[in-house]
């Protein structure tokens, strides 16, 4: 990937603490050591087997451990509601699904709070965007984690193929967020730095996992501020209806949805490209290949499923955040291009 992405510049990242309104964000390699001090009250832990093995101390400190399996966030959270103890803090140790389930549970059981320790680049720890638990009213406010403990040794710990797919999702946050009507210079600046980090992280023979972790964190800040539109609507619909993994869906679609975004906002995408020092589409295509997600058909998607996905995606209100909203025909064509 390095030849396509310009000079071999290795990003320099450092640890930091960021008090952002009601939430505390601790970032840096070795930050996991701060967990006992930050999680200094009784808590229920939501995690997976892989994630729990990365932070055994967090598991041991928990009053109760709930394992989150595969499935839809709304259904998983709904099933766990009756098992949820009355602890005031829910700790999510895992990827986007685990963090989103914790947020959905906290939304259904106020005033519960969430602390997130990510083990992927999903950036779910930075947003109040999540599905509601099954049986919970749709208008219940979303929950943003009150504590974020992002240690690159965990958040960028995936095997390289999965890491590339997760990085594609983060890159999509950084590229799509600044194009919505809700954007402003603040998330736009964060998006440029996020995209730069996510690009330069792949310039050496081994990915710069610290740069990927920081780039993903910043991309989550962007999408939480701006909302999301066309690209994420298509990706999420593919996940829910075709059973594709979240990172893989983003990786496979981004080279194609970028064309639609460029038609709508050529100047803004050009500004992001200048910050990258490369064409975002080149980076997106390279990530898709590295993630083993160059074509949807290779991920088990059938052409018949594309029709259902296009019909469902065309009904999503978030499309209005990528004006003019794509119609079903354009959406079907984008899916076909990725197929």
PETA-V996090 format. One record per run of one state. SS is the DSSP state (alpha for helix, beta for strand, coil for the rest). FROM is the first residue (numbers start at 1). LEN is the number of residues. If there is no record, write none. Layout:
# PETA-V996090
SS | FROM | LEN
SS | FROM | LEN
This chain:
# PETA-V996090
coil | 1 | 1
alpha | 2 | 4
coil | 6 | 10
beta | 16 | 5
coil | 21 | 2
beta | 23 | 5
coil | 28 | 3
alpha | 31 | 8
coil | 39 | 4
beta | 43 | 5
coil | 48 | 1
alpha | 49 | 6
coil | 55 | 1
alpha | 56 | 6
coil | 62 | 2
beta | 64 | 4
coil | 68 | 5
alpha | 73 | 11
coil | 84 | 5
beta | 89 | 6
coil | 95 | 1
alpha | 96 | 13
coil | 109 | 4
beta | 113 | 6
coil | 119 | 5
alpha | 124 | 3
coil | 127 | 20
beta | 147 | 4
coil | 151 | 1
alpha | 152 | 4
coil | 156 | 4
alpha | 160 | 18
coil | 178 | 7
alpha | 185 | 16
coil | 201 | 8
alpha | 209 | 18
coil | 227 | 3
alpha | 230 | 13
coil | 243 | 3
alpha | 246 | 19
coil | 265 | 1
alpha | 266 | 11
coil | 277 | 3
alpha | 280 | 11
coil | 291 | 5
alpha | 296 | 4
coil | 300 | 3
alpha | 303 | 11
coil | 314 | 3
alpha | 317 | 5
coil | 322 | 6
alpha | 328 | 11
coil | 339 | 1
